[in-house]
Amino acid sequence: MLSPRKKEKSGAVSTMNIIEAEAEAARLRKDLRRHDILYHQKDAPEISDAEYDALKQRLEAIETRFPLLATSDSPTKTVGAKPLKEFAKVRHAMPMLSLSNSFSEEDVADFVDRVRKFLNLPEAAKLEIVAEPKIDGLSCSLRYEQGKLAQAATRGDGEEGEDVTQNVRTIKSVPQQLPKGVPEVLEVRGEVYMTRADFQKLNKAQEALGDKVFANPRNGAAGSLRQLDASITARRPLRFFGYALGEVSEPVAETQEGIRRKLAQWGFEVPEPEKVAGSAAELLKFHEKVYEERPEIAYDLDGIVYKVNSLDYQRRLGFVSRSPRWATAHKFPAEQAETIINKIIIQVGRTGTLTPVAELEPISVGGVVVSRATLHNEDEINRKGAYEGARIIIQRAGDVIPQVVRVVNPNPKKLFKFPDKCPECGSKAVREQDEAATRCTGGLICPAQAVERLKHFASRTAFDIEGLGDKIIQEFWDEKIIQTPGDIFRLEKHAEALKEREGWGELSVKKLLDSVEKRRTIGLDRFTYALGIRQVGQATARKIALHYESLDKLLHEMKEAKDRESGAYHALLSIEDIGPSVAEDIVSFFAEKHNQEVIHDLRQELTIRDFERPKAVNSPVAGKTVVFTGKLSKMGREEAKAQAEMLGAKVAGSVSKNTDYLVAGEDAGSKLKKAVELGVKTLTEDEWLELIKT
């Protein structure tokens, strides 16, 4: 009910002067925000929906008559926002990285052991880890400036996301204004989600209107948040959990648990239940407890997230590839179902690998309809006894591709026979000794390999060309619009023809061409990964870029490395995690004439930035090559390597004449001996720490 004082002030807006209007508008905004918190965060509303709407309409009338009183974060701006033509891109101030996954008790124990080893913590030393539910929603980052919500963005590829500020303003559990005392710049990261009950209501409403129904709450949340018309989002029952911070202008806590408390104090919902554990055993007990209670929890969970509690430890642990070392997601056990293999097909990947895939009688597993499952390779088919027509048990855990667990009715006489020829080009398919994979020998004459390489090149983790998905690439390949990666950057000459395609138009073509133009400049590490070299993932591509720094130097050194006795080849082998097998694939790739032509063609279209080393002011080891060997006592070897890279050094895995420093701990062996033979400067751990202090 409205209070007596509010009734006194509820005269006609048309008779108000600006002083009266300003005072009432401030009160209305305050009241509406309070009711938002009571309804969406505390589930304890004090007024009816009709009374709430009346307050909002009153404020809207005041702001309409006195436009200067309208604020960007007003509750009236959270509904009926003007439709956006398209989402703008937002570059994250700090990357929004994904988590590594743990699926077993052994994985969790390994995670805790790795953290202790990295930090060089003895068993007796205290290590706290925060455990909280992993909500199955859409990751989102909220940026507040001087306490006001300034921008909201999806995770995207971790480096760049979509600007969904207008839409997030419609989520009533997202505070528009934070209390006094928060940092001037504050990024709150969390998850946009729907409760199961709200999801069911939404789907019933969608079905009644004849609109699309969603497969699960996560899809419902993602589809609702990414509406171009924010008024549609406003009608969807979205909520937001805060669980981490991005960029902040000043520290707010010393622990992850402290961040949780601050977020709650500032008006955010935080994931519950939660526990601060001191061992892997405590984490596993909590995981089991929440798994059992999951049916009673209002929203979908797909696991528990474990985070090292100390923020100082988090800083020391840092990141590996695209995941933090200080956190992992322990997924819940896979959900299983029984179905039938209708057919087994062979897919050919970008490196020629033949992968058997079971086409299934569609079935729902964990809320998702599954119609395909991987059979991995020939050995897996033989081990499982897979054949067309078999009844099978499949399982799906989180985002993992569905897998065949076992065949219910084995029949050795019907076992699927693995092909000895590529189904795409007819070339011989061979399986090298000691390898599980069977590969097509057709190489560049195999259309499947060419298309898969193009898909990889344009994918989110490579060039990230929006609008150029797998289906479009296949169509453009078939129509000979794109045959090589360079053709992607010459799509403009096909602009008029593309506008005539079914379902396309001037706006669709413009968006695609704009996306291509935005990707004409790329870093060496991402470019190297995009080339699709066998055994070269994102982490290895980054190490290659770190070592060679420029494309010119990389190409020159790979030309020299064709001589397996050369210094260039041994320098390649010295890069950490690059052994003989990976080195052979890298050198062979750059030696192949067609690949040289592709790179030359791309260089005519692109600007490939030299690798940017981490900025280290007055670092005495910037640009130096360092090798660590033996057991270190002050820190774990992995931490020492990470610290050296942060200071701009190159960390190598073996000693060569190009090594500047060998840091030798206890029980240093052959590397120390070789360093002495080559005259490489050797340092003790204490000498190394003293060096980098200066």
C-alpha positions in Angstrom: 0.0 0.0 0.0 1.1 3.6 -0.6 2.0 5.5 2.6 -0.1 8.5 3.6 2.8 10.8 2.8 2.9 9.5 -0.7 -0.8 10.0 -1.1 -0.4 13.6 -0.1 2.2 14.0 -2.8 0.1 12.2 -5.5 -1.5 15.3 -7.0 -1.7 15.8 -10.8 1.7 15.9 -12.4 0.5 18.7 -14.7 0.2 21.1 -11.7 3.7 20.3 -10.3 6.7 22.7 -10.4 10.1 21.3 -11.1 11.2 21.5 -7.4 8.2 19.4 -6.3 8.7 17.0 -9.2 12.4 16.5 -8.4 11.7 15.6 -4.8 8.9 13.1 -5.7 11.0 11.5 -8.5 13.9 10.9 -6.1 11.5 9.2 -3.6 9.8 7.1 -6.3 13.2 5.8 -7.6 14.2 4.9 -4.1 11.0 3.1 -3.4 11.0 1.2 -6.6 14.5 0.0 -6.1 13.6 -1.1 -2.6 10.6 -3.1 -3.9 12.8 -4.6 -6.6 15.1 -6.0 -3.9 12.2 -7.2 -1.7 10.6 -9.0 -4.7 13.6 -10.4 -6.6 16.3 -10.9 -4.0 14.4 -11.5 -0.7 11.2 -13.0 -2.1 9.3 -10.9 0.4 7.1 -8.3 -1.6 5.2 -5.7 0.4 3.0 -4.5 -2.4 1.1 -6.0 -5.3 2.2 -6.0 -8.9 -0.6 -3.4 -9.7 0.7 -1.1 -6.9 4.3 -1.5 -8.2 3.1 -0.6 -11.7 1.3 2.5 -10.4 4.5 3.8 -8.8 6.5 3.2 -12.0 3.8 4.9 -14.1 3.9 7.9 -11.8 7.6 8.3 -12.1 7.4 7.9 -15.9 4.8 10.7 -16.0 7.1 13.0 -14.1 10.1 12.2 -16.3 8.0 12.8 -19.4 6.9 16.2 -18.2 10.4 17.1 -16.8 12.9 15.4 -19.2 15.9 16.9 -17.3 14.9 14.9 -14.2 15.2 11.5 -16.1 18.4 9.6 -15.1 20.1 6.9 -17.1 19.6 4.4 -14.3 16.0 5.2 -13.6 13.6 2.2 -13.0 11.6 3.5 -15.9 14.5 2.8 -18.2 14.4 -0.9 -17.4 11.3 -1.5 -19.4 10.4 -0.6 -23.0 13.9 0.5 -24.0 14.3 1.3 -27.7 15.2 -1.7 -29.9 18.8 -1.9 -30.8 19.7 -2.4 -34.4 22.6 -4.7 -33.5 24.8 -5.5 -30.5 28.0 -3.5 -30.3 31.2 -5.2 -29.3 32.8 -4.7 -25.9 36.5 -5.4 -25.3 36.9 -6.7 -21.7 39.3 -4.8 -19.6 40.3 -8.1 -18.1 39.7 -11.4 -20.0 36.7 -13.4 -19.0 38.3 -16.8 -19.1 36.7 -20.2 -18.9 37.3 -22.8 -16.2 39.1 -26.1 -16.5 36.8 -29.1 -15.7 37.1 -31.9 -13.2 35.0 -35.0 -13.5 36.3 -37.4 -10.9 37.6 -37.5 -7.3 41.1 -38.0 -8.7 40.7 -34.8 -10.8 39.8 -32.8 -7.7 42.7 -34.2 -5.7 45.0 -33.4 -8.6 43.7 -29.8 -8.7 44.5 -29.3 -5.0 47.9 -31.0 -5.4 48.8 -28.8 -8.4 47.9 -25.6 -6.5 50.1 -26.7 -3.5 53.0 -27.7 -5.9 52.8 -24.5 -7.8 52.9 -22.4 -4.6 55.4 -24.8 -3.0 53.2 -25.2 0.0 54.0 -28.1 2.4 51.2 -30.4 3.5 51.0 -28.8 6.9 50.4 -25.3 5.3 46.8 -24.0 5.3 45.1 -23.8 1.9 41.5 -22.7 1.9 39.3 -23.3 -1.1 35.8 -21.8 -1.6 33.2 -24.1 -3.1 30.0 -22.8 -4.6 27.3 -24.0 -7.1 28.0 -23.7 -10.8 24.9 -22.1 -12.2 23.9 -23.2 -15.7 23.3 -19.8 -17.2 25.0 -17.1 -19.4 28.1 -15.4 -18.2 27.9 -11.6 -18.0 30.0 -8.7 -16.8 28.5 -5.6 -15.2 30.7 -2.5 -15.2 29.9 0.2 -12.6 31.4 3.7 -12.7 31.0 5.9 -9.6 28.4 3.4 -8.3 26.2 3.5 -11.4 25.7 0.6 -13.9 27.5 1.9 -17.0 27.8 -1.2 -19.2 27.0 -4.9 -19.3 28.6 -7.4 -21.7 28.4 -11.1 -22.4 31.6 -13.2 -22.1 31.8 -13.8 -25.9 35.2 -15.3 -26.7 36.7 -14.1 -23.3 38.4 -11.1 -24.9 35.4 -9.5 -26.5 31.7 -9.8 -25.8 28.4 -8.3 -26.8 27.1 -5.0 -25.3 23.8 -6.0 -23.6 23.5 -3.0 -21.3 20.0 -2.0 -22.4 18.8 -5.6 -21.8 20.5 -6.1 -18.4 18.9 -2.9 -17.2 15.6 -4.8 -17.4 16.8 -7.4 -14.9 15.3 -6.3 -11.6 17.8 -8.3 -9.5 20.7 -6.2 -11.0 21.3 -3.1 -8.9 21.3 0.0 -11.0 23.0 2.1 -8.3 25.4 0.7 -5.7 25.8 2.0 -2.1 28.3 4.7 -1.2 31.9 3.5 -0.7 32.2 1.2 -3.7 35.3 1.6 -5.9 35.0 4.2 -8.7 35.4 1.4 -11.2 33.9 -1.9 -10.4 33.3 -4.9 -12.7 31.0 -7.5 -11.2 31.0 -10.8 -13.0 28.3 -13.5 -12.7 25.6 -15.4 -14.4 22.2 -14.5 -15.9 19.8 -17.4 -15.3 16.2 -18.5 -14.9 14.7 -20.6 -12.1 13.1 -23.8 -13.3 9.7 -22.6 -12.2 10.0 -19.3 -14.2 11.3 -21.3 -17.2 8.3 -23.5 -17.2 6.0 -20.5 -17.0 7.8 -18.9 -19.9 7.6 -21.9 -22.1 3.8 -22.2 -21.4 3.4 -18.6 -22.3 5.5 -19.0 -25.5 3.5 -22.1 -26.4 0.2 -20.3 -25.9 1.4 -17.5 -28.2 2.6 -20.0 -30.8 6.2 -18.8 -30.3 9.4 -20.8 -29.9 9.8 -22.8 -26.7 13.2 -23.3 -25.2 15.0 -26.6 -24.6 16.2 -25.7 -21.0 16.5 -22.8 -18.6 20.0 -21.9 -19.8 18.9 -21.6 -23.4 15.9 -19.6 -22.2 18.1 -17.2 -20.3 20.6 -16.8 -23.2 17.8 -16.3 -25.8 16.1 -13.8 -23.6 19.2 -11.7 -22.8 20.3 -11.5 -26.4 17.1 -9.9 -27.8 17.6 -6.9 -30.0 14.5 -5.4 -28.5 15.1 -4.8 -24.8 11.3 -4.7 -24.1 11.2 -8.4 -24.9 13.9 -9.1 -22.4 12.0 -7.1 -19.9 9.1 -9.5 -20.1 11.3 -12.5 -19.4 12.0 -13.7 -15.8 15.7 -13.2 -15.8 17.9 -13.1 -12.6 21.6 -12.5 -12.0 24.1 -14.1 -9.6 27.3 -12.2 -8.9 30.3 -14.4 -8.0 33.6 -12.6 -9.1 35.2 -9.3 -9.9 36.9 -8.1 -13.0 38.6 -4.7 -13.2 38.4 -2.7 -9.9 40.0 0.7 -9.2 40.9 -0.4 -5.7 41.0 -3.7 -3.7 37.7 -4.6 -1.9 38.8 -7.8 -0.1 41.7 -10.2 0.6 39.8 -13.4 -0.1 37.2 -14.9 -2.5 34.9 -15.3 0.5 35.4 -11.6 1.2 34.3 -10.7 -2.3 31.2 -12.8 -1.8 30.3 -10.9 1.4 30.9 -7.5 -0.4 28.7 -8.5 -3.3 25.9 -9.5 -0.9 26.3 -6.2 0.9 26.0 -4.3 -2.3 22.7 -5.9 -3.2 23.7 -8.8 -5.4 22.5 -12.3 -5.1 25.4 -14.8 -4.7 25.3 -18.5 -5.3 24.2 -20.7 -2.4 25.0 -23.0 -0.6 28.7 -22.2 -0.2 31.6 -23.7 1.8 35.1 -22.8 2.6 37.0 -26.1 2.7 40.5 -27.0 3.8 41.1 -30.2 1.8 40.0 -32.2 -1.2 38.0 -34.5 1.0 35.9 -31.6 2.3 35.3 -30.4 -1.3 34.1 -33.8 -2.3 31.8 -34.1 0.6 30.3 -30.8 -0.2 30.0 -31.8 -3.9 28.1 -34.9 -2.9 25.8 -33.0 -0.6 24.8 -30.4 -3.2 24.3 -33.1 -5.8 21.8 -34.9 -3.5 20.0 -31.6 -2.8 20.0 -30.5 -6.4 16.3 -31.4 -7.1 15.3 -29.0 -4.3 17.4 -26.1 -5.5 15.4 -23.6 -7.6 17.8 -23.3 -10.5 19.8 -25.7 -12.7 23.3 -26.6 -11.6 25.8 -28.6 -13.6 28.5 -28.8 -10.9 30.5 -27.1 -8.2 33.2 -24.4 -8.7 36.3 -24.5 -6.5 38.3 -21.3 -6.1 41.5 -20.8 -4.0 40.3 -18.4 -1.3 43.4 -16.2 -0.9 43.4 -13.5 -3.6 47.2 -13.2 -3.1 47.5 -16.9 -4.0 45.2 -16.3 -7.0 47.5 -13.6 -8.3 50.6 -15.9 -7.9 48.8 -18.8 -9.6 47.8 -16.7 -12.5 46.5 -18.4 -15.7 47.4 -21.1 -18.1 46.2 -20.9 -21.7 42.6 -19.5 -21.3 41.8 -20.8 -17.7 42.9 -19.7 -14.2 45.2 -22.1 -12.3 43.3 -21.2 -9.1 39.9 -22.5 -10.0 38.2 -25.6 -11.5 34.6 -26.7 -12.2 33.8 -30.1 -10.7 30.9 -31.3 -12.9 28.1 -33.5 -11.6 28.0 -37.1 -12.8 27.0 -37.6 -16.4 23.3 -38.2 -17.1 22.6 -41.3 -19.1 19.9 -42.6 -21.4 19.2 -45.6 -23.7 18.7 -45.2 -27.5 19.5 -46.9 -30.8 22.4 -46.3 -33.3 20.6 -45.7 -36.6 23.8 -45.2 -38.6 27.6 -44.8 -38.2 29.2 -42.1 -40.3 32.8 -41.1 -40.7 33.7 -37.4 -40.4 37.0 -36.1 -41.7 38.7 -33.3 -39.7 41.0 -30.5 -40.7 44.1 -32.7 -40.1 42.7 -35.7 -41.9 41.6 -37.6 -38.8 38.7 -40.0 -39.5 36.2 -39.8 -36.6 33.3 -42.3 -36.4 30.0 -40.6 -35.2 26.9 -42.5 -34.3 23.7 -41.0 -35.6 21.0 -41.9 -33.0 17.4 -42.2 -32.5 16.9 -38.7 -30.9 16.5 -38.7 -27.1 16.6 -36.2 -24.3 19.6 -36.4 -22.0 20.0 -33.8 -19.2 17.3 -31.6 -20.8 19.0 -31.6 -24.2 17.8 -33.6 -27.2 20.8 -35.7 -28.5 20.9 -37.1 -32.0 24.6 -37.8 -32.3 27.4 -39.3 -30.2 31.1 -39.7 -30.8 32.7 -43.1 -31.1 36.2 -41.5 -31.1 38.2 -44.0 -33.2 38.6 -47.6 -34.5 39.8 -49.0 -31.2 36.8 -47.5 -29.4 34.4 -49.1 -31.8 36.0 -52.5 -31.3 36.1 -52.0 -27.5 32.5 -51.0 -27.3 31.3 -53.4 -30.0 29.4 -50.7 -31.8 27.3 -51.4 -34.9 24.3 -50.0 -36.7 21.1 -51.0 -35.1 22.7 -51.5 -31.6 20.9 -50.5 -28.5 23.3 -48.3 -26.5 23.7 -46.3 -23.3 24.8 -42.7 -23.9 25.9 -40.0 -21.5 26.3 -36.3 -21.5 28.1 -34.2 -18.8 27.9 -30.4 -19.0 29.1 -29.3 -22.4 30.9 -32.5 -23.2 30.0 -34.1 -26.5 27.7 -37.1 -25.9 29.5 -40.4 -25.6 28.6 -44.0 -26.1 29.0 -45.7 -22.7 28.2 -49.3 -23.7 26.3 -51.5 -26.1 23.3 -53.1 -24.4 22.9 -56.0 -27.0 26.4 -56.8 -28.3 26.7 -58.8 -31.6 30.3 -59.3 -32.8 29.1 -60.4 -36.2 27.6 -57.0 -36.9 30.6 -55.0 -35.7 31.1 -51.8 -37.7 34.1 -52.2 -40.1 36.3 -49.1 -40.1 37.1 -47.9 -43.7 40.5 -48.0 -45.3 39.7 -45.2 -47.6 38.6 -41.6 -47.0 34.9 -41.2 -47.6 35.4 -37.7 -48.9 38.1 -38.0 -51.5 38.8 -41.8 -51.8 42.4 -41.5 -50.8 44.0 -44.2 -48.7 43.3 -44.0 -45.0 46.2 -45.1 -42.8 47.0 -45.6 -39.2 50.5 -44.8 -38.1 52.3 -47.0 -35.6 51.5 -46.1 -32.0 48.7 -43.8 -33.0 45.0 -44.3 -32.3 43.8 -42.1 -35.1 43.3 -43.2 -38.7 44.1 -40.4 -41.2 43.3 -39.5 -44.8 46.5 -39.3 -46.9 44.8 -37.0 -49.5 45.9 -33.9 -47.7 45.0 -30.7 -49.7 43.1 -32.6 -52.4 40.6 -33.7 -49.7 37.7 -31.3 -49.7 36.7 -32.2 -46.1 40.1 -31.2 -44.8 40.1 -27.9 -46.7 36.6 -27.0 -45.4 37.4 -28.0 -41.8 40.5 -25.9 -41.9 38.4 -22.9 -43.1 35.9 -23.5 -40.3 38.8 -23.6 -37.8 40.3 -20.4 -39.3 37.1 -18.4 -38.9 36.1 -20.0 -35.5 35.7 -18.0 -32.3 39.1 -18.9 -30.8 40.9 -18.1 -34.1 39.9 -15.2 -36.2 36.4 -15.0 -34.7 34.5 -13.8 -37.8 30.9 -13.3 -36.8 28.4 -14.5 -39.3 30.8 -16.9 -40.9 29.7 -20.1 -39.2 30.2 -23.7 -40.2 27.1 -23.9 -42.4 27.9 -20.7 -44.3 31.5 -21.8 -44.9 30.3 -25.1 -46.3 27.9 -23.3 -48.6 30.5 -20.8 -49.7 33.0 -23.6 -50.4 30.4 -25.5 -52.5 29.7 -22.4 -54.5 33.5 -21.6 -54.8 33.1 -18.3 -53.1 35.7 -19.2 -50.5 38.4 -21.8 -51.3 41.3 -20.4 -49.2 41.6 -18.4 -46.0 42.6 -15.3 -48.1 39.3 -15.5 -50.0 37.5 -14.6 -46.7 39.1 -11.2 -46.9 38.0 -10.7 -50.6 34.3 -11.4 -49.9 33.5 -7.8 -50.8 33.7 -8.6 -54.5 30.8 -11.0 -54.0 28.7 -8.5 -52.1 26.0 -8.0 -54.8 25.6 -11.7 -55.4 25.4 -12.4 -51.6 22.5 -9.9 -51.3 20.5 -12.1 -53.6 20.9 -15.2 -51.5 17.7 -16.6 -49.8 17.3 -15.2 -46.3 20.1 -12.6 -46.9 19.9 -8.9 -47.7 21.8 -5.7 -47.6 22.0 -5.6 -43.8 23.2 -9.3 -43.5 25.9 -8.8 -46.1 27.0 -5.5 -44.5 27.3 -7.2 -41.0 29.4 -10.0 -42.5 31.7 -7.7 -44.4 32.1 -5.4 -41.4 33.0 -8.4 -39.2 35.6 -9.4 -41.8 37.1 -5.9 -41.9 37.4 -5.8 -38.1 39.7 -8.9 -38.3 42.3 -7.6 -40.7 44.6 -7.0 -37.8 45.5 -10.0 -35.6 48.3 -11.0 -33.1 50.9 -13.5 -34.1 49.8 -16.0 -31.5 46.2 -16.1 -32.7 47.3 -16.1 -36.4 49.5 -19.1 -35.7 46.7 -21.0 -34.0 44.3 -20.1 -36.9 46.6 -21.8 -39.4 45.4 -25.2 -38.0 48.8 -26.8 -37.6 48.5 -30.3 -36.2 49.1 -30.6 -32.5 49.3 -26.8 -32.1 46.6 -25.5 -29.8 46.2 -22.1 -28.3 48.8 -22.6 -25.5 51.4 -23.9 -27.9 50.7 -21.2 -30.5 51.3 -18.6 -27.7 54.6 -20.2 -26.8 55.7 -20.1 -30.5 54.7 -16.5 -30.7 56.5 -15.7 -27.5 59.7 -17.4 -28.8 59.8 -15.9 -32.3 58.0 -12.6 -31.7 57.4 -11.8 -35.4 56.0 -13.7 -38.4 59.1 -12.9 -40.4 61.4 -14.5 -37.9 59.1 -17.5 -37.5 59.1 -18.2 -41.2 62.8 -17.7 -41.5 63.5 -20.1 -38.6 61.2 -22.7 -39.9 62.9 -22.6 -43.3 66.2 -23.2 -41.5 64.7 -25.9 -39.3 64.1 -28.2 -42.3 67.6 -29.3 -41.6 67.1 -31.4 -38.5 70.7 -30.9 -37.4 70.4 -27.1 -37.5 70.4 -24.7 -34.6 66.9 -23.5 -35.7 65.5 -27.0 -35.3 67.1 -27.5 -31.9 65.8 -24.0 -30.8 62.3 -25.1 -31.8 62.7 -28.2 -29.6 63.9 -26.0 -26.7 60.5 -24.3 -26.5 58.7 -25.7 -23.5 56.2 -28.5 -24.3 57.4 -28.8 -27.9 58.9 -32.3 -28.3 60.1 -34.1 -31.5 56.5 -35.1 -32.6 55.1 -31.6 -32.3 58.3 -30.1 -33.8 58.0 -32.4 -36.9 54.4 -31.3 -37.5 55.3 -27.6 -37.2 58.3 -27.8 -39.5 56.4 -30.0 -42.0 53.5 -27.5 -42.1 55.7 -24.6 -43.0 57.7 -26.6 -45.5 54.6 -27.5 -47.5 54.4 -25.3 -50.6 50.6 -24.8 -50.5 50.8 -23.7 -46.9 53.5 -21.2 -47.9 51.2 -19.8 -50.6 48.3 -19.5 -48.1 50.5 -17.5 -45.7 51.8 -15.3 -48.5 48.3 -14.6 -49.7 47.1 -13.8 -46.2 50.0 -11.3 -45.7 48.7 -9.3 -48.6 45.3 -9.0 -46.8 46.3 -8.7 -43.1 48.4 -6.9 -40.6 49.9 -9.5 -38.3 51.1 -7.8 -35.1 54.3 -8.9 -33.5 53.8 -10.7 -30.2 53.4 -8.3 -27.3 55.4 -9.4 -24.3 54.0 -8.6 -20.8 55.1 -5.2 -19.9 57.9 -5.3 -17.2 59.4 -2.0 -16.1 63.2 -2.2 -16.0 63.2 -6.0 -15.9 66.7 -7.3 -16.2 65.5 -10.6 -17.8 63.2 -9.1 -20.5 64.0 -10.8 -23.8 66.3 -13.3 -22.1 66.0 -17.1 -22.5 65.8 -18.9 -19.1 65.7 -22.6 -18.3 64.8 -24.0 -14.8 66.0 -27.3 -13.6 66.0 -29.2 -10.3 63.8 -28.7 -7.2 63.2 -25.1 -6.1 62.6 -24.3 -2.4 61.2 -20.8 -2.4 58.4 -21.4 -5.0 57.2 -24.2 -7.3 58.9 -24.5 -10.6 55.7 -23.7 -12.5 55.3 -20.4 -10.5 58.9 -19.5 -11.2 58.3 -20.0 -15.0 55.1 -18.0 -14.9 56.9 -15.2 -13.0 59.7 -15.2 -15.5 57.3 -14.8 -18.4 55.5 -12.0 -16.7 58.9 -10.2 -16.5 59.3 -10.6 -20.3 61.6 -13.6 -20.3 61.4 -16.6 -22.7 61.2 -19.9 -20.7 62.7 -22.8 -22.6 62.5 -26.5 -21.8 66.0 -27.4 -22.8 69.5 -25.8 -22.7 71.1 -24.5 -25.9 73.7 -22.0 -26.9 70.9 -19.4 -27.0 70.1 -19.9 -23.3 71.0 -16.8 -21.2 70.4 -18.2 -17.7 70.0 -21.7 -16.2 68.4 -21.5 -12.8 69.4 -24.7 -10.9 67.6 -26.0 -7.9 68.4 -29.1 -5.8 69.3 -32.3 -7.7 69.9 -30.5 -11.0 71.1 -33.1 -13.5 71.9 -33.2 -17.2 70.7 -29.6 -18.0 73.2 -28.2 -15.5 75.9 -30.3 -17.0 75.1 -29.1 -20.5 74.9 -25.5 -19.4 78.4 -25.7 -18.0 79.7 -27.3 -21.2 78.1 -24.5 -23.3 79.3 -21.7 -21.0 75.7 -20.7 -20.1 75.5 -18.5 -17.0 74.0 -20.6 -14.1 72.2 -19.2 -11.1 71.0 -20.6 -7.8 67.4 -19.9 -6.9 68.5 -17.2 -4.5 70.7 -15.6 -7.1 67.7 -15.7 -9.6 65.4 -14.0 -7.0 68.0 -11.4 -6.4 68.4 -10.7 -10.1 64.7 -10.2 -10.8 64.4 -7.9 -7.8 66.6 -5.4 -9.5 
